[in-house]
């Protein structure tokens, strides 16, 4: 009976403490954010090819949020991350129906790690590149 009571108390304490754990600041949280951003960008590229019209994924600052031009879906990039956009035109990435894009990159970083989500201008391929400590 005492053992069951001790386990119940531990479960309650863990349940109360869990919302305060900052998973986003871990490397796994950083990777998850990078993969979500890449998936949204790839979906917008596919929508541009499928529909025959230009689709623009927009980075909304000061959120920051990445908003799909095709579906309006949003990836919240603000949870424990520093976000830097480079090479984006008009605040986003345009995917053209001929398979090209405006290109650019998003650098997502925590205090200890960084991952770049890069969009190739010619092929529109979206790649995820972890950075080493020397490259940060």
N, CA, C and O atoms as CSV, one atom per row, in Angstrom:
chain,resi,resn,atom,element,x,y,z
A,1,UNK,N,N,0.826,-1.189,0.000
A,1,UNK,CA,C,0.000,0.000,0.000
A,1,UNK,C,C,0.874,1.257,0.000
A,1,UNK,O,O,0.594,2.225,-0.707
A,2,UNK,N,N,1.944,1.218,0.814
A,2,UNK,CA,C,2.847,2.367,0.874
A,2,UNK,C,C,3.538,2.598,-0.464
A,2,UNK,O,O,3.732,3.740,-0.880
A,3,UNK,N,N,3.904,1.523,-1.128
A,3,UNK,CA,C,4.565,1.632,-2.425
A,3,UNK,C,C,3.638,2.277,-3.450
A,3,UNK,O,O,4.063,3.135,-4.224
A,4,UNK,N,N,2.389,1.869,-3.455
A,4,UNK,CA,C,1.416,2.455,-4.387
A,4,UNK,C,C,1.201,3.937,-4.085
A,4,UNK,O,O,1.070,4.738,-5.010
A,5,UNK,N,N,1.165,4.303,-2.834
A,5,UNK,CA,C,1.011,5.704,-2.452
A,5,UNK,C,C,2.230,6.513,-2.885
A,5,UNK,O,O,2.087,7.633,-3.376
A,6,UNK,N,N,3.419,5.960,-2.708
A,6,UNK,CA,C,4.643,6.656,-3.128
A,6,UNK,C,C,4.667,6.845,-4.640
A,6,UNK,O,O,5.048,7.914,-5.117
A,7,UNK,N,N,4.269,5.831,-5.404
A,7,UNK,CA,C,4.208,5.949,-6.862
A,7,UNK,C,C,3.169,6.983,-7.294
A,7,UNK,O,O,3.398,7.726,-8.248
A,8,UNK,N,N,2.053,7.036,-6.616
A,8,UNK,CA,C,1.018,8.018,-6.941
A,8,UNK,C,C,1.520,9.434,-6.692
A,8,UNK,O,O,1.274,10.328,-7.502
A,9,UNK,N,N,2.211,9.645,-5.595
A,9,UNK,CA,C,2.764,10.974,-5.286
A,9,UNK,C,C,3.798,11.367,-6.335
A,9,UNK,O,O,3.823,12.515,-6.780
A,10,UNK,N,N,4.659,10.417,-6.736
A,10,UNK,CA,C,5.666,10.706,-7.756
A,10,UNK,C,C,5.010,11.045,-9.094
A,10,UNK,O,O,5.484,11.929,-9.806
A,11,UNK,N,N,3.939,10.360,-9.437
A,11,UNK,CA,C,3.232,10.635,-10.687
A,11,UNK,C,C,2.608,12.019,-10.652
A,11,UNK,O,O,2.632,12.729,-11.657
A,12,UNK,N,N,2.059,12.411,-9.533
A,12,UNK,CA,C,1.454,13.740,-9.415
A,12,UNK,C,C,2.521,14.821,-9.540
A,12,UNK,O,O,2.327,15.806,-10.252
A,13,UNK,N,N,3.637,14.644,-8.859
A,13,UNK,CA,C,4.729,15.627,-8.945
A,13,UNK,C,C,5.258,15.715,-10.378
A,13,UNK,O,O,5.491,16.815,-10.879
A,14,UNK,N,N,5.450,14.590,-11.034
A,14,UNK,CA,C,5.923,14.594,-12.418
A,14,UNK,C,C,4.914,15.272,-13.341
A,14,UNK,O,O,5.300,16.018,-14.241
A,15,UNK,N,N,3.637,15.018,-13.126
A,15,UNK,CA,C,2.596,15.654,-13.935
A,15,UNK,C,C,2.550,17.157,-13.760
A,15,UNK,O,O,2.273,17.890,-14.710
A,16,UNK,N,N,2.818,17.616,-12.560
A,16,UNK,CA,C,2.835,19.060,-12.315
A,16,UNK,C,C,4.095,19.718,-12.874
A,16,UNK,O,O,4.050,20.869,-13.308
A,17,UNK,N,N,5.209,19.005,-12.869
A,17,UNK,CA,C,6.474,19.583,-13.325
A,17,UNK,C,C,6.642,19.514,-14.835
A,17,UNK,O,O,7.373,20.330,-15.396
A,18,UNK,N,N,6.002,18.585,-15.509
A,18,UNK,CA,C,6.194,18.377,-16.941
A,18,UNK,C,C,5.931,19.618,-17.795
A,18,UNK,O,O,6.704,19.871,-18.719
A,19,UNK,N,N,4.889,20.402,-17.539
A,19,UNK,CA,C,4.678,21.589,-18.391
A,19,UNK,C,C,5.800,22.618,-18.314
A,19,UNK,O,O,5.909,23.468,-19.198
A,20,UNK,N,N,6.619,22.564,-17.299
A,20,UNK,CA,C,7.681,23.541,-17.142
A,20,UNK,C,C,9.009,23.094,-17.750
A,20,UNK,O,O,9.974,23.859,-17.749
A,21,UNK,N,N,9.072,21.875,-18.264
A,21,UNK,CA,C,10.281,21.383,-18.904
A,21,UNK,C,C,10.360,21.995,-20.294
A,21,UNK,O,O,9.401,21.911,-21.061
A,22,UNK,N,N,11.482,22.606,-20.627
A,22,UNK,CA,C,11.663,23.285,-21.904
A,22,UNK,C,C,12.276,22.342,-22.927
A,22,UNK,O,O,13.490,22.354,-23.133
A,23,UNK,N,N,11.456,21.532,-23.564
A,23,UNK,CA,C,11.946,20.587,-24.561
A,23,UNK,C,C,12.470,21.324,-25.785
A,23,UNK,O,O,13.385,20.845,-26.456
A,24,UNK,N,N,11.894,22.488,-26.080
A,24,UNK,CA,C,12.276,23.230,-27.274
A,24,UNK,C,C,13.738,23.640,-27.259
A,24,UNK,O,O,14.337,23.806,-28.322
A,25,UNK,N,N,14.329,23.807,-26.085
A,25,UNK,CA,C,15.710,24.234,-26.016
A,25,UNK,C,C,16.682,23.082,-26.221
A,25,UNK,O,O,17.889,23.307,-26.308
A,26,UNK,N,N,16.193,21.877,-26.299
A,26,UNK,CA,C,17.064,20.733,-26.528
A,26,UNK,C,C,17.346,20.600,-28.017
A,26,UNK,O,O,16.679,21.219,-28.846
A,27,UNK,N,N,18.341,19.787,-28.345
A,27,UNK,CA,C,18.662,19.565,-29.748
A,27,UNK,C,C,17.517,18.856,-30.461
A,27,UNK,O,O,17.259,19.121,-31.636
A,28,UNK,N,N,16.832,17.963,-29.764
A,28,UNK,CA,C,15.690,17.263,-30.363
A,28,UNK,C,C,14.577,18.248,-30.704
A,28,UNK,O,O,13.946,18.137,-31.755
A,29,UNK,N,N,14.336,19.208,-29.818
A,29,UNK,CA,C,13.332,20.230,-30.097
A,29,UNK,C,C,13.718,21.102,-31.279
A,29,UNK,O,O,12.871,21.472,-32.092
A,30,UNK,N,N,14.998,21.429,-31.370
A,30,UNK,CA,C,15.504,22.213,-32.496
A,30,UNK,C,C,15.320,21.454,-33.802
A,30,UNK,O,O,14.869,22.021,-34.797
A,31,UNK,N,N,15.671,20.171,-33.796
A,31,UNK,CA,C,15.484,19.345,-35.000
A,31,UNK,C,C,14.017,19.246,-35.389
A,31,UNK,O,O,13.679,19.308,-36.571
A,32,UNK,N,N,13.148,19.095,-34.401
A,32,UNK,CA,C,11.713,19.006,-34.689
A,32,UNK,C,C,11.217,20.276,-35.371
A,32,UNK,O,O,10.455,20.207,-36.335
A,33,UNK,N,N,11.644,21.428,-34.878
A,33,UNK,CA,C,11.244,22.703,-35.492
A,33,UNK,C,C,11.773,22.800,-36.921
A,33,UNK,O,O,11.056,23.244,-37.818
A,34,UNK,N,N,13.016,22.391,-37.138
A,34,UNK,CA,C,13.611,22.440,-38.477
A,34,UNK,C,C,12.854,21.526,-39.441
A,34,UNK,O,O,12.597,21.904,-40.584
A,35,UNK,N,N,12.500,20.328,-38.983
A,35,UNK,CA,C,11.766,19.399,-39.847
A,35,UNK,C,C,10.357,19.899,-40.141
A,35,UNK,O,O,9.853,19.699,-41.247
A,36,UNK,N,N,9.716,20.544,-39.177
A,36,UNK,CA,C,8.386,21.113,-39.432
A,36,UNK,C,C,8.475,22.238,-40.462
A,36,UNK,O,O,7.646,22.317,-41.369
A,37,UNK,N,N,9.473,23.102,-40.326
A,37,UNK,CA,C,9.650,24.196,-41.291
A,37,UNK,C,C,9.935,23.635,-42.679
A,37,UNK,O,O,9.363,24.104,-43.663
A,38,UNK,N,N,10.810,22.639,-42.770
A,38,UNK,CA,C,11.139,22.034,-44.062
A,38,UNK,C,C,9.920,21.367,-44.686
A,38,UNK,O,O,9.716,21.465,-45.896
A,39,UNK,N,N,9.117,20.697,-43.887
A,39,UNK,CA,C,7.910,20.045,-44.415
A,39,UNK,C,C,6.933,21.076,-44.979
A,39,UNK,O,O,6.339,20.853,-46.035
A,40,UNK,N,N,6.764,22.195,-44.287
A,40,UNK,CA,C,5.870,23.245,-44.778
A,40,UNK,C,C,6.392,23.808,-46.101
A,40,UNK,O,O,5.615,24.012,-47.035
A,41,UNK,N,N,7.694,24.059,-46.187
A,41,UNK,CA,C,8.277,24.594,-47.417
A,41,UNK,C,C,8.157,23.602,-48.567
A,41,UNK,O,O,7.868,23.998,-49.696
A,42,UNK,N,N,8.375,22.330,-48.297
A,42,UNK,CA,C,8.239,21.314,-49.344
A,42,UNK,C,C,6.795,21.191,-49.823
A,42,UNK,O,O,6.542,20.974,-51.009
A,43,UNK,N,N,5.852,21.330,-48.896
A,43,UNK,CA,C,4.434,21.281,-49.278
A,43,UNK,C,C,4.075,22.477,-50.159
A,43,UNK,O,O,3.306,22.334,-51.109
A,44,UNK,N,N,4.623,23.652,-49.854
A,44,UNK,CA,C,4.359,24.817,-50.696
A,44,UNK,C,C,4.981,24.654,-52.082
A,44,UNK,O,O,4.397,25.071,-53.082
A,45,UNK,N,N,6.163,24.048,-52.137
A,45,UNK,CA,C,6.795,23.787,-53.442
A,45,UNK,C,C,5.919,22.849,-54.266
A,45,UNK,O,O,5.693,23.090,-55.452
A,46,UNK,N,N,5.433,21.794,-53.649
A,46,UNK,CA,C,4.569,20.843,-54.348
A,46,UNK,C,C,3.268,21.507,-54.795
A,46,UNK,O,O,2.763,21.223,-55.881
A,47,UNK,N,N,2.729,22.388,-53.960
A,47,UNK,CA,C,1.494,23.095,-54.327
A,47,UNK,C,C,1.720,23.998,-55.535
A,47,UNK,O,O,0.849,24.105,-56.398
A,48,UNK,N,N,2.875,24.645,-55.605
A,48,UNK,CA,C,3.174,25.502,-56.758
A,48,UNK,C,C,3.277,24.679,-58.042
A,48,UNK,O,O,2.759,25.079,-59.085
A,49,UNK,N,N,3.941,23.541,-57.961
A,49,UNK,CA,C,4.069,22.679,-59.140
A,49,UNK,C,C,2.721,22.120,-59.571
A,49,UNK,O,O,2.421,22.042,-60.762
A,50,UNK,N,N,1.915,21.733,-58.594
A,50,UNK,CA,C,0.620,21.122,-58.871
A,50,UNK,C,C,-0.385,22.129,-59.429
A,50,UNK,O,O,-1.119,21.830,-60.372
A,51,UNK,N,N,-0.409,23.323,-58.839
A,51,UNK,CA,C,-1.435,24.300,-59.208
A,51,UNK,C,C,-1.055,25.170,-60.400
A,51,UNK,O,O,-1.924,25.765,-61.036
A,52,UNK,N,N,0.235,25.247,-60.706
A,52,UNK,CA,C,0.669,26.095,-61.811
A,52,UNK,C,C,0.684,27.572,-61.460
A,52,UNK,O,O,0.662,28.420,-62.352
A,53,UNK,N,N,0.722,27.893,-60.166
A,53,UNK,CA,C,0.795,29.295,-59.745
A,53,UNK,C,C,1.885,29.454,-58.692
A,53,UNK,O,O,2.292,28.483,-58.053
A,54,UNK,N,N,2.348,30.678,-58.519
A,54,UNK,CA,C,3.384,30.964,-57.532
A,54,UNK,C,C,2.811,30.879,-56.124
A,54,UNK,O,O,1.731,31.403,-55.852
A,55,UNK,N,N,3.534,30.222,-55.239
A,55,UNK,CA,C,3.139,30.089,-53.830
A,55,UNK,C,C,4.264,30.684,-52.990
A,55,UNK,O,O,5.434,30.350,-53.178
A,56,UNK,N,N,3.902,31.568,-52.062
A,56,UNK,CA,C,4.903,32.232,-51.225
A,56,UNK,C,C,4.716,31.825,-49.762
A,56,UNK,O,O,3.659,32.057,-49.175
A,57,UNK,N,N,5.748,31.220,-49.186
A,57,UNK,CA,C,5.780,30.923,-47.747
A,57,UNK,C,C,6.410,32.137,-47.071
A,57,UNK,O,O,7.502,32.558,-47.453
A,58,UNK,N,N,5.739,32.702,-46.077
A,58,UNK,CA,C,6.162,33.960,-45.465
A,58,UNK,C,C,6.681,33.727,-44.050
A,58,UNK,O,O,6.101,32.961,-43.280
A,59,UNK,N,N,7.783,34.401,-43.720
A,59,UNK,CA,C,8.302,34.398,-42.356
A,59,UNK,C,C,7.791,35.664,-41.692
A,59,UNK,O,O,8.177,36.771,-42.068
A,60,UNK,N,N,6.918,35.497,-40.699
A,60,UNK,CA,C,6.343,36.632,-39.977
A,60,UNK,C,C,7.191,36.928,-38.743
A,60,UNK,O,O,7.266,36.116,-37.821
A,61,UNK,N,N,7.818,38.081,-38.738
A,61,UNK,CA,C,8.516,38.544,-37.537
A,61,UNK,C,C,7.616,39.563,-36.890
A,61,UNK,O,O,6.890,40.216,-37.640
A,62,UNK,N,N,7.570,39.781,-35.603
A,62,UNK,CA,C,8.499,39.307,-34.589
A,62,UNK,C,C,8.142,37.971,-33.985
A,62,UNK,O,O,8.743,37.596,-32.979
A,63,UNK,N,N,7.199,37.228,-34.540
A,63,UNK,CA,C,6.765,35.945,-33.975
A,63,UNK,C,C,7.878,35.062,-33.480
A,63,UNK,O,O,7.921,34.809,-32.276
A,64,UNK,N,N,8.752,34.586,-34.272
A,64,UNK,CA,C,8.558,34.406,-35.705
A,64,UNK,C,C,7.712,33.169,-35.998
A,64,UNK,O,O,7.716,32.186,-35.257
A,65,UNK,N,N,6.999,33.262,-37.092
A,65,UNK,CA,C,6.163,32.167,-37.577
A,65,UNK,C,C,6.470,31.972,-39.050
A,65,UNK,O,O,6.783,32.930,-39.756
A,66,UNK,N,N,6.383,30.759,-39.506
A,66,UNK,CA,C,6.487,30.450,-40.925
A,66,UNK,C,C,5.096,30.087,-41.385
A,66,UNK,O,O,4.505,29.126,-40.891
A,67,UNK,N,N,4.558,30.859,-42.343
A,67,UNK,CA,C,3.180,30.682,-42.789
A,67,UNK,C,C,3.165,30.175,-44.231
A,67,UNK,O,O,3.817,30.743,-45.108
A,68,UNK,N,N,2.418,29.107,-44.459
A,68,UNK,CA,C,2.283,28.524,-45.784
A,68,UNK,C,C,1.452,29.432,-46.686
A,68,UNK,O,O,0.418,29.958,-46.275
A,69,UNK,N,N,1.919,29.605,-47.914
A,69,UNK,CA,C,1.156,30.374,-48.883
A,69,UNK,C,C,0.067,29.546,-49.540
A,69,UNK,O,O,-0.866,30.099,-50.123
A,70,UNK,N,N,0.174,28.230,-49.454
A,70,UNK,CA,C,-0.809,27.349,-50.092
A,70,UNK,C,C,-1.976,27.030,-49.167
A,70,UNK,O,O,-3.131,27.071,-49.590
A,71,UNK,N,N,-1.685,26.713,-47.914
A,71,UNK,CA,C,-2.743,26.256,-47.008
A,71,UNK,C,C,-3.010,27.201,-45.846
A,71,UNK,O,O,-4.047,27.097,-45.190
A,72,UNK,N,N,-2.090,28.120,-45.586
A,72,UNK,CA,C,-2.234,28.995,-44.424
A,72,UNK,C,C,-1.748,28.353,-43.140
A,72,UNK,O,O,-1.850,28.955,-42.071
A,73,UNK,N,N,-1.219,27.134,-43.227
A,73,UNK,CA,C,-0.682,26.462,-42.044
A,73,UNK,C,C,0.476,27.272,-41.479
A,73,UNK,O,O,1.177,27.970,-42.212
A,74,UNK,N,N,0.670,27.172,-40.163
A,74,UNK,CA,C,1.695,27.972,-39.495
A,74,UNK,C,C,2.598,27.060,-38.674
A,74,UNK,O,O,2.127,26.157,-37.983
A,75,UNK,N,N,3.908,27.310,-38.760
A,75,UNK,CA,C,4.887,26.668,-37.885
A,75,UNK,C,C,5.403,27.758,-36.957
A,75,UNK,O,O,5.978,28.749,-37.407
A,76,UNK,N,N,5.195,27.568,-35.662
A,76,UNK,CA,C,5.650,28.534,-34.655
A,76,UNK,C,C,7.121,28.288,-34.373
A,76,UNK,O,O,7.495,27.223,-33.883
A,77,UNK,N,N,7.948,29.264,-34.679
A,77,UNK,CA,C,9.389,29.126,-34.483
A,77,UNK,C,C,9.890,29.881,-33.264
A,77,UNK,O,O,11.095,30.079,-33.112
A,78,UNK,N,N,8.989,30.304,-32.401
A,78,UNK,CA,C,9.385,31.178,-31.301
A,78,UNK,C,C,9.754,30.446,-30.023
A,78,UNK,O,O,10.301,31.062,-29.108
A,79,UNK,N,N,9.479,29.173,-29.930
A,79,UNK,CA,C,9.658,28.458,-28.661
A,79,UNK,C,C,11.117,28.115,-28.395
A,79,UNK,O,O,11.599,27.069,-28.830
A,80,UNK,N,N,11.819,28.984,-27.687
A,80,UNK,CA,C,13.185,28.720,-27.283
A,80,UNK,C,C,14.216,28.827,-28.383
A,80,UNK,O,O,15.350,28.385,-28.201
A,81,UNK,N,N,13.857,29.405,-29.527
A,81,UNK,CA,C,14.765,29.472,-30.658
A,81,UNK,C,C,15.113,30.913,-31.019
A,81,UNK,O,O,14.318,31.835,-30.834
A,82,UNK,N,N,16.308,31.069,-31.533
A,82,UNK,CA,C,16.677,32.310,-32.203
A,82,UNK,C,C,16.562,32.002,-33.693
A,82,UNK,O,O,17.102,30.999,-34.161
A,83,UNK,N,N,15.866,32.852,-34.439
A,83,UNK,CA,C,15.630,32.610,-35.857
A,83,UNK,C,C,16.222,33.763,-36.656
A,83,UNK,O,O,15.998,34.933,-36.349
A,84,UNK,N,N,16.982,33.406,-37.687
A,84,UNK,CA,C,17.542,34.415,-38.577
A,84,UNK,C,C,17.241,33.993,-40.011
A,84,UNK,O,O,17.513,32.858,-40.403
A,85,UNK,N,N,16.687,34.898,-40.775
A,85,UNK,CA,C,16.378,34.628,-42.174
A,85,UNK,C,C,17.407,35.333,-43.045
A,85,UNK,O,O,17.775,36.478,-42.780
A,86,UNK,N,N,17.869,34.649,-44.083
A,86,UNK,CA,C,18.801,35.282,-45.012
A,86,UNK,C,C,18.415,34.930,-46.436
A,86,UNK,O,O,17.985,33.813,-46.724
A,87,UNK,N,N,18.574,35.887,-47.307
A,87,UNK,CA,C,18.287,35.670,-48.720
A,87,UNK,C,C,16.820,35.592,-49.072
A,87,UNK,O,O,16.479,35.268,-50.210
A,88,UNK,N,N,15.939,35.882,-48.124
A,88,UNK,CA,C,14.507,35.832,-48.417
A,88,UNK,C,C,14.080,37.150,-49.055
A,88,UNK,O,O,14.478,38.227,-48.612
A,89,UNK,N,N,13.289,37.049,-50.069
A,89,UNK,CA,C,12.804,38.246,-50.753
A,89,UNK,C,C,11.374,38.524,-50.329
A,89,UNK,O,O,10.548,37.613,-50.269
A,90,UNK,N,N,11.087,39.766,-50.038
A,90,UNK,CA,C,9.750,40.198,-49.618
A,90,UNK,C,C,9.269,39.399,-48.411
A,90,UNK,O,O,8.078,39.114,-48.283
A,91,UNK,N,N,10.194,39.040,-47.530
A,91,UNK,CA,C,9.831,38.384,-46.287
A,91,UNK,C,C,9.485,36.917,-46.389
A,91,UNK,O,O,8.934,36.347,-45.448
A,92,UNK,N,N,9.796,36.293,-47.514
A,92,UNK,CA,C,9.451,34.886,-47.638
A,92,UNK,C,C,10.169,34.201,-48.775
A,92,UNK,O,O,11.109,34.737,-49.361
A,93,UNK,N,N,9.702,32.996,-49.073
A,93,UNK,CA,C,10.253,32.191,-50.162
A,93,UNK,C,C,9.148,31.968,-51.180
A,93,UNK,O,O,8.088,31.431,-50.857
A,94,UNK,N,N,9.403,32.382,-52.399
A,94,UNK,CA,C,8.432,32.165,-53.476
A,94,UNK,C,C,8.809,30.894,-54.232
A,94,UNK,O,O,9.957,30.715,-54.640
A,95,UNK,N,N,7.831,30.023,-54.409
A,95,UNK,CA,C,8.007,28.815,-55.207
A,95,UNK,C,C,7.233,29.016,-56.504
A,95,UNK,O,O,6.033,29.292,-56.490
A,96,UNK,N,N,7.938,28.873,-57.627
A,96,UNK,CA,C,7.340,29.143,-58.936
A,96,UNK,C,C,6.876,27.851,-59.591
A,96,UNK,O,O,7.403,26.780,-59.291
A,97,UNK,N,N,5.887,27.942,-60.491
A,97,UNK,CA,C,5.336,26.734,-61.122
A,97,UNK,C,C,6.327,25.976,-61.999
A,97,UNK,O,O,6.112,24.800,-62.294
A,98,UNK,N,N,7.412,26.633,-62.422
A,98,UNK,CA,C,8.393,25.953,-63.267
A,98,UNK,C,C,9.444,25.189,-62.460
A,98,UNK,O,O,10.385,24.640,-63.033
A,99,UNK,N,N,9.288,25.152,-61.114
A,99,UNK,CA,C,10.200,24.382,-60.278
A,99,UNK,C,C,11.302,25.198,-59.633
A,99,UNK,O,O,12.068,24.664,-58.831
A,100,UNK,N,N,11.404,26.473,-59.959
A,100,UNK,CA,C,12.408,27.328,-59.328
A,100,UNK,C,C,11.829,27.952,-58.063
A,100,UNK,O,O,10.648,27.788,-57.758
A,101,UNK,N,N,12.683,28.673,-57.329
A,101,UNK,CA,C,12.230,29.412,-56.159
A,101,UNK,C,C,13.067,30.669,-56.007
A,101,UNK,O,O,14.053,30.860,-56.718
A,102,UNK,N,N,12.675,31.509,-55.090
A,102,UNK,CA,C,13.462,32.711,-54.817
A,102,UNK,C,C,14.661,32.391,-53.926
A,102,UNK,O,O,15.554,33.225,-53.773
A,103,UNK,N,N,14.693,31.201,-53.340
A,103,UNK,CA,C,15.815,30.762,-52.525
A,103,UNK,C,C,15.859,31.442,-51.164
A,103,UNK,O,O,15.018,32.282,-50.844
A,104,UNK,N,N,16.850,31.065,-50.373
A,104,UNK,CA,C,17.032,31.659,-49.052
A,104,UNK,C,C,17.333,30.602,-48.012
A,104,UNK,O,O,17.494,29.421,-48.320
A,105,UNK,N,N,17.405,31.060,-46.765
A,105,UNK,CA,C,17.714,30.143,-45.666
A,105,UNK,C,C,17.139,30.664,-44.365
A,105,UNK,O,O,17.016,31.871,-44.159
A,106,UNK,N,N,16.794,29.743,-43.501
A,106,UNK,CA,C,16.394,30.050,-42.129
A,106,UNK,C,C,17.397,29.379,-41.204
A,106,UNK,O,O,17.626,28.174,-41.303
A,107,UNK,N,N,17.988,30.143,-40.317
A,107,UNK,CA,C,18.897,29.587,-39.313
A,107,UNK,C,C,18.137,29.507,-37.999
A,107,UNK,O,O,17.707,30.530,-37.465
A,108,UNK,N,N,17.971,28.307,-37.479
A,108,UNK,CA,C,17.288,28.080,-36.212
A,108,UNK,C,C,18.344,27.687,-35.192
A,108,UNK,O,O,19.139,26.781,-35.442
A,109,UNK,N,N,18.362,28.356,-34.051
A,109,UNK,CA,C,19.431,28.087,-33.091
A,109,UNK,C,C,18.934,28.135,-31.659
A,109,UNK,O,O,18.016,28.883,-31.320
A,110,UNK,N,N,19.559,27.323,-30.833
A,110,UNK,CA,C,19.430,27.416,-29.382
A,110,UNK,C,C,20.770,27.937,-28.882
A,110,UNK,O,O,21.618,28.337,-29.680
A,111,UNK,N,N,20.962,27.934,-27.594
A,111,UNK,CA,C,22.238,28.407,-27.048
A,111,UNK,C,C,23.389,27.487,-27.420
A,111,UNK,O,O,24.542,27.918,-27.436
A,112,UNK,N,N,23.097,26.237,-27.718
A,112,UNK,CA,C,24.169,25.264,-27.926
A,112,UNK,C,C,24.235,24.662,-29.324
A,112,UNK,O,O,25.218,23.995,-29.646
A,113,UNK,N,N,23.238,24.871,-30.157
A,113,UNK,CA,C,23.218,24.219,-31.468
A,113,UNK,C,C,22.524,25.107,-32.493
A,113,UNK,O,O,21.797,26.039,-32.149
A,114,UNK,N,N,22.771,24.789,-33.768
A,114,UNK,CA,C,22.145,25.527,-34.860
A,114,UNK,C,C,21.874,24.583,-36.018
A,114,UNK,O,O,22.678,23.701,-36.321
A,115,UNK,N,N,20.731,24.780,-36.661
A,115,UNK,CA,C,20.369,24.031,-37.858
A,115,UNK,C,C,19.875,25.032,-38.893
A,115,UNK,O,O,19.053,25.897,-38.591
A,116,UNK,N,N,20.382,24.909,-40.115
A,116,UNK,CA,C,19.931,25.763,-41.208
A,116,UNK,C,C,18.957,24.996,-42.094
A,116,UNK,O,O,19.193,23.838,-42.441
A,117,UNK,N,N,17.871,25.650,-42.451
A,117,UNK,CA,C,16.933,25.120,-43.434
A,117,UNK,C,C,17.159,25.956,-44.691
A,117,UNK,O,O,16.839,27.144,-44.721
A,118,UNK,N,N,17.708,25.329,-45.721
A,118,UNK,CA,C,18.115,26.046,-46.922
A,118,UNK,C,C,17.228,25.685,-48.102
A,118,UNK,O,O,16.852,24.527,-48.284
A,119,UNK,N,N,16.898,26.705,-48.907
A,119,UNK,CA,C,16.081,26.510,-50.099
A,119,UNK,C,C,16.921,26.889,-51.305
A,119,UNK,O,O,17.336,28.041,-51.435
A,120,UNK,N,N,17.174,25.934,-52.187
A,120,UNK,CA,C,17.972,26.188,-53.380
A,120,UNK,C,C,17.168,26.999,-54.384
A,120,UNK,O,O,15.998,26.710,-54.635
A,121,UNK,N,N,17.794,28.000,-54.947
A,121,UNK,CA,C,17.103,28.909,-55.864
A,121,UNK,C,C,16.744,28.242,-57.189
A,121,UNK,O,O,15.696,28.539,-57.764
A,122,UNK,N,N,17.579,27.367,-57.670
A,122,UNK,CA,C,17.358,26.771,-58.988
A,122,UNK,C,C,16.454,25.552,-58.923
A,122,UNK,O,O,15.535,25.423,-59.732
A,123,UNK,N,N,16.698,24.660,-57.980
A,123,UNK,CA,C,15.935,23.408,-57.921
A,123,UNK,C,C,14.781,23.443,-56.930
A,123,UNK,O,O,13.928,22.555,-56.949
A,124,UNK,N,N,14.738,24.449,-56.067
A,124,UNK,CA,C,13.732,24.576,-55.004
A,124,UNK,C,C,13.840,23.483,-53.957
A,124,UNK,O,O,12.935,23.321,-53.139
A,125,UNK,N,N,14.923,22.736,-53.967
A,125,UNK,CA,C,15.062,21.687,-52.954
A,125,UNK,C,C,15.239,22.329,-51.578
A,125,UNK,O,O,15.901,23.356,-51.432
A,126,UNK,N,N,14.637,21.703,-50.588
A,126,UNK,CA,C,14.708,22.182,-49.210
A,126,UNK,C,C,15.576,21.201,-48.445
A,126,UNK,O,O,15.264,20.012,-48.379
A,127,UNK,N,N,16.668,21.693,-47.865
A,127,UNK,CA,C,17.581,20.814,-47.136
A,127,UNK,C,C,17.780,21.314,-45.715
A,127,UNK,O,O,17.664,22.505,-45.427
A,128,UNK,N,N,18.080,20.374,-44.844
A,128,UNK,CA,C,18.319,20.666,-43.431
A,128,UNK,C,C,19.783,20.380,-43.165
A,128,UNK,O,O,20.261,19.270,-43.398
A,129,UNK,N,N,20.495,21.388,-42.674
A,129,UNK,CA,C,21.925,21.243,-42.441
A,129,UNK,C,C,22.289,21.621,-41.007
A,129,UNK,O,O,22.289,22.801,-40.657
A,130,UNK,N,N,22.601,20.618,-40.172
A,130,UNK,CA,C,23.092,20.940,-38.829
A,130,UNK,C,C,24.461,21.595,-38.945
A,130,UNK,O,O,25.259,21.241,-39.813
A,131,UNK,N,N,24.722,22.547,-38.066
A,131,UNK,CA,C,26.000,23.252,-38.054
A,131,UNK,C,C,26.836,22.760,-36.886
A,131,UNK,O,O,26.320,22.500,-35.799
A,132,UNK,N,N,28.122,22.639,-37.125
A,132,UNK,CA,C,29.025,22.236,-36.063
A,132,UNK,C,C,29.330,23.436,-35.180
A,132,UNK,O,O,28.947,24.560,-35.505
A,133,UNK,N,N,30.004,23.210,-34.085
A,133,UNK,CA,C,30.358,24.289,-33.162
A,133,UNK,C,C,31.236,25.327,-33.856
A,133,UNK,O,O,31.145,26.512,-33.533
A,134,UNK,N,N,32.090,24.913,-34.810
A,134,UNK,CA,C,32.952,25.849,-35.521
A,134,UNK,C,C,32.180,26.725,-36.481
A,134,UNK,O,O,32.566,27.871,-36.714
A,135,UNK,N,N,31.093,26.211,-37.049
A,135,UNK,CA,C,30.316,26.949,-38.042
A,135,UNK,C,C,29.314,27.917,-37.431
A,135,UNK,O,O,28.833,28.818,-38.118
A,136,UNK,N,N,28.993,27.747,-36.160
A,136,UNK,CA,C,28.014,28.622,-35.534
A,136,UNK,C,C,28.592,29.985,-35.389
A,136,UNK,O,O,27.927,30.887,-34.879
